[in-house]
Amino acid sequence: MRFGVLGGGYWGKNIIRNLLKMPGVEVALICDPHRGTREEIARDFGLKVTGEPDAVLEAPGIDAVLIVTPPSLHYLPAKKALLAGKHVFVEKPMAMDYAQGEELLTLSERQGKVLFVDETFLYDPALRLVKELVQGEAIGPVRHVLSERLGMGRIRCESNVWWNSAPHDLSIIRFILPGKVTSITVKGNAFIQDGLEDVAMGLLELQGGVTCFVHLSWCHPHSTASLTVVGEKGAIFYEGRFKKRKVILYRYQFGEKPRDIVWGIPSPNLIPAQATEERTWTDFGPTEPLYASLEAFLRAIKEGFEAPSLGKYSLETLRVLDAGHRSLKEGGIRVQV
């Protein structure tokens, strides 16, 4: 398989590095608009580079295109590559509009090509363990989820924290919980750039009465990519940063509700509660989730593998993203999904 990559920045270089380790894959051409980046890729990887996107998107000798550009530059290159008869791997989100995502999916099905979205965390064995624990009701029925993606670093200048960070959290929620999102409310603030929120908090309501808080920030002094799933019997904590990955299973113990009523309130006015750490997992092997994601893309092309981030599944993430964007821009109104 001959692959072309559109975008050679931070994440593009990570993708190139992993592609070069994969058997049965040739990295045929890299495109980036910045001359310095092209020179760096040619020097460090010894690969052919270009500054012309169409040289990758329309080249007859390239089987698949990997689009690693800012979110606002996902839809049009993906559409062009699909029209040229190529399989497409596109960074999350696949588009910044639900209708555009539907169009890409329809086009990929008509062309008979794979549309794959890089929802990298879905290929993390630690998160798969979380999914197994949830499905096995290790903590009983799920009642609440808290997802936090916080830290300081690369702050985008063309799209806000919602479009850049929330796709991770929304795809994870879609992956581990069976119920679909029914409504969403998102509030945010822009401290660094006018009109581009760098802090956002979303409240999601799911089928079955589950609620989820999604906290995103580019202005937080502590870095985390964590998930806490709260059930009736306990909780599961997941830290998704690659070098600090861990999963912790907690068990809850609740005392009895007071039976006496004094002055109209229960006495004593408390229910004893305790959480104990039952088990911690930290060893998930050396394979990067990104490598596993690329491997799943290749398998989807060659074997028809039902990868969890195929376009037909990721479209649900885009539906929630789009609804959250509308809520954010309208002052935090509740939007039905």
C-alpha positions in Angstrom: 0.0 0.0 0.0 1.4 3.4 -1.0 0.4 6.2 1.4 0.5 9.9 1.1 0.4 12.3 4.1 -1.1 15.8 4.0 0.4 17.7 6.9 3.9 17.3 8.4 3.5 19.2 11.7 3.7 17.8 15.2 1.1 15.0 14.8 2.0 14.5 11.1 5.6 13.6 12.2 4.2 11.1 14.7 2.1 9.5 12.0 5.1 9.3 9.6 7.3 7.8 12.3 4.7 5.0 13.0 4.0 4.4 9.3 7.7 3.8 8.6 7.5 0.9 11.2 4.6 -0.8 9.4 5.2 -3.8 7.1 3.4 -3.6 3.8 3.3 0.2 3.8 5.3 2.6 1.7 5.2 6.3 2.5 5.2 7.7 -1.0 4.9 11.4 -0.5 4.5 14.1 2.2 2.9 17.5 1.6 3.3 20.5 3.9 2.9 24.2 3.0 5.9 25.3 5.1 9.3 25.0 3.5 11.1 24.5 6.8 8.9 21.6 7.7 9.5 20.0 4.3 13.2 20.3 4.6 13.0 18.8 8.1 11.0 15.8 6.9 13.3 15.2 4.0 16.3 15.3 6.3 15.0 13.3 9.2 13.0 10.7 7.3 14.5 10.6 3.8 11.1 11.0 2.2 9.9 12.7 -0.9 8.1 16.0 -0.1 6.0 18.6 -1.9 4.2 21.8 -1.2 1.3 21.0 -3.5 -1.7 19.2 -1.9 -3.0 17.9 -5.2 0.2 16.0 -5.7 -0.9 13.8 -2.8 -4.7 14.0 -3.1 -4.9 13.2 -6.9 -1.7 11.2 -7.5 -2.7 7.9 -9.4 0.1 5.9 -7.6 -1.1 6.6 -4.1 -3.7 4.2 -2.6 -4.6 6.1 0.6 -4.3 9.7 1.9 -3.7 10.6 5.6 -5.0 14.1 6.3 -3.2 15.6 9.3 -4.2 19.2 9.0 -6.1 21.7 11.3 -9.8 20.8 11.8 -11.0 23.4 9.3 -8.9 21.8 6.6 -10.3 18.2 7.0 -13.5 18.2 4.9 -12.3 19.5 1.5 -9.1 17.4 1.3 -11.0 14.3 2.4 -13.7 14.9 -0.2 -11.1 15.5 -2.9 -9.2 12.3 -2.0 -12.3 10.2 -2.0 -13.4 11.6 -5.4 -9.9 10.6 -6.7 -10.6 7.0 -5.5 -8.4 6.9 -2.5 -8.9 5.5 1.0 -8.9 8.3 3.6 -7.5 8.5 7.1 -8.5 11.9 8.6 -7.7 13.5 11.9 -10.6 14.1 14.2 -13.1 15.6 13.7 -13.7 14.4 10.1 -15.4 17.8 9.4 -16.7 20.8 11.3 -20.3 20.4 10.2 -22.5 17.3 10.5 -23.9 17.7 7.0 -20.3 17.6 5.6 -19.6 14.5 7.6 -22.7 12.8 6.1 -21.5 13.8 2.7 -18.1 12.3 3.2 -19.6 9.1 4.5 -22.0 8.8 1.5 -19.1 9.5 -0.9 -16.9 6.9 0.7 -19.6 4.3 0.4 -20.3 5.2 -3.2 -16.6 5.0 -4.1 -16.1 1.8 -2.1 -13.3 3.3 -0.1 -12.5 3.3 3.6 -13.2 6.5 5.6 -11.3 6.3 8.9 -11.2 8.9 11.6 -8.2 9.0 13.9 -9.9 8.7 17.3 -6.6 7.5 18.7 -7.7 6.7 22.2 -10.1 4.0 21.0 -7.1 1.9 20.2 -5.5 2.2 23.7 -5.6 -1.2 25.5 -6.1 0.7 28.7 -9.3 2.2 27.5 -10.4 -1.2 26.1 -10.0 -2.5 29.7 -12.2 0.3 30.9 -14.8 -0.7 28.3 -14.6 -4.3 29.5 -15.0 -3.4 33.1 -18.0 -1.2 32.3 -19.7 -3.9 30.2 -19.0 -6.5 32.8 -20.7 -4.2 35.4 -17.6 -4.2 37.6 -19.0 -1.0 39.1 -22.7 -1.8 38.6 -24.9 0.4 36.3 -23.1 3.6 35.2 -24.6 6.8 36.6 -22.1 9.5 35.8 -18.9 10.2 33.8 -16.4 13.0 34.2 -13.9 13.6 31.4 -11.1 16.1 31.7 -8.6 17.2 29.0 -6.6 19.9 30.5 -3.2 21.5 30.1 -1.1 24.1 28.4 0.8 23.7 25.1 -0.3 23.9 21.5 -3.1 26.5 21.3 -4.8 26.5 17.9 -5.3 29.8 16.1 -8.1 28.8 13.7 -10.5 26.7 15.8 -11.4 26.5 19.5 -10.8 24.0 22.3 -14.2 22.4 21.7 -13.4 21.3 18.1 -9.8 20.3 18.9 -10.2 18.5 22.2 -13.8 17.4 22.6 -13.6 14.8 19.8 -11.4 12.7 22.0 -13.8 12.8 24.9 -17.0 12.3 22.9 -15.6 9.4 21.0 -14.5 7.8 24.2 -18.0 8.2 25.8 -19.5 6.8 22.6 -17.1 3.8 22.8 -17.6 2.8 26.4 -21.3 3.6 27.0 -24.2 2.0 25.1 -26.6 4.9 25.4 -26.6 7.7 22.8 -26.4 11.4 23.8 -29.9 12.9 23.9 -29.0 16.5 24.8 -26.0 18.7 25.3 -25.2 22.1 27.0 -21.8 23.7 26.5 -20.4 26.9 28.1 -17.0 28.4 27.4 -14.7 31.4 27.5 -12.0 32.9 25.4 -9.1 34.3 27.4 -6.3 34.3 24.8 -8.0 34.9 21.4 -11.2 36.8 20.9 -13.9 34.4 19.6 -11.9 31.2 20.0 -12.8 29.5 23.3 -9.8 28.1 25.1 -12.0 26.8 28.1 -15.2 24.8 27.8 -17.5 22.7 29.9 -20.1 20.4 28.4 -23.0 18.6 30.1 -24.2 15.6 28.2 -27.4 13.6 29.0 -27.5 10.1 27.7 -30.2 7.5 27.3 -30.8 5.6 30.5 -30.3 8.7 32.7 -26.5 8.8 32.6 -24.9 12.3 32.8 -21.4 13.3 31.6 -19.3 16.4 32.3 -16.6 17.2 29.7 -14.1 19.8 31.0 -11.6 21.2 28.4 -8.9 23.8 28.9 -5.8 25.1 27.2 -5.2 27.4 30.2 -4.8 24.8 33.0 -1.5 24.5 34.9 -1.9 20.7 35.4 -2.0 18.3 32.4 -4.4 15.4 32.3 -6.4 13.4 29.9 -8.5 11.5 32.4 -11.9 9.8 32.6 -13.8 8.8 35.7 -16.8 6.5 35.3 -19.0 6.4 38.4 -21.4 3.4 39.0 -23.7 2.3 41.7 -21.0 0.0 43.2 -17.8 1.8 42.5 -15.8 3.8 40.0 -13.2 3.4 37.3 -10.4 6.0 36.8 -8.5 6.2 33.5 -5.5 8.4 32.8 -4.9 8.4 29.0 -1.5 10.2 28.7 0.7 7.6 27.0 3.6 7.5 29.4 1.4 7.9 32.5 -1.4 5.5 31.5 -3.2 3.7 34.3 -6.6 2.3 35.2 -7.9 2.1 38.8 -10.9 0.2 40.0 -12.5 1.6 43.1 -15.2 -0.1 45.3 -17.8 1.9 47.1 -19.3 1.2 50.5 -22.4 3.1 51.7 -23.9 3.0 55.2 -27.6 2.9 55.9 -29.9 5.9 55.5 -30.9 7.4 58.9 -34.3 6.3 60.1 -34.9 8.9 62.8 -36.4 12.3 62.0 -35.6 15.2 64.3 -37.0 18.6 63.6 -38.0 17.5 60.2 -34.6 16.2 59.0 -32.9 12.8 59.1 -30.8 12.2 62.2 -27.8 11.8 62.1 -27.9 13.9 58.9 -25.4 11.9 56.9 -24.9 8.5 55.2 -21.4 7.1 55.7 -19.5 6.5 52.4 -16.1 5.1 51.6 -14.1 4.3 48.4 -11.3 1.7 48.5 -8.9 1.1 45.7 -9.4 -2.5 44.6 -7.0 -2.9 41.7 -4.6 -0.8 39.6 -3.3 -1.6 36.1 -0.3 0.2 34.7 1.3 -2.2 32.2 -0.3 -2.0 28.8 2.6 -2.9 26.6 4.9 -0.7 24.5 2.7 -0.3 21.4 1.5 3.3 20.9 -2.2 3.7 20.4 -1.4 5.7 17.3 0.4 2.7 15.8 -2.7 0.5 16.6 -4.9 3.1 15.0 -2.9 3.1 11.8 -2.8 -0.7 11.9 -6.6 -0.7 12.2 -6.8 1.6 9.1 -4.7 -0.8 7.1 -6.8 -3.8 8.2 -10.0 -2.0 7.3 -8.6 -1.5 3.8 -7.3 -5.0 3.3 -9.7 -7.1 5.4 -12.8 -5.0 5.9 -12.0 -4.8 9.6 -14.8 -3.1 11.5 -12.6 -0.5 13.3 -14.4 1.5 16.0 -13.5 4.8 14.4 -14.7 4.2 10.8 -16.6 7.1 9.4 -20.0 5.5 10.0 -19.3 5.3 13.7 -17.4 8.6 14.0 -20.4 10.4 12.4 -22.2 10.0 15.8 -19.3 11.9 17.5 -19.6 14.6 14.9 -23.4 14.9 15.5 -22.7 15.6 19.2 -19.8 18.0 18.4 -22.1 19.9 16.1 -24.8 20.2 18.6 -22.3 21.3 21.3 -20.9 23.9 19.0 -24.4 25.4 18.5 -25.0 25.4 22.3 -21.6 27.1 22.9 -22.2 29.8 20.3 -25.8 30.5 21.6 -24.7 31.1 25.2 -25.0 27.6 26.6 -28.6 26.7 25.6 -29.6 23.1 25.9 -29.6 21.4 22.4 -31.4 18.2 21.6 -29.1 15.7 19.8 
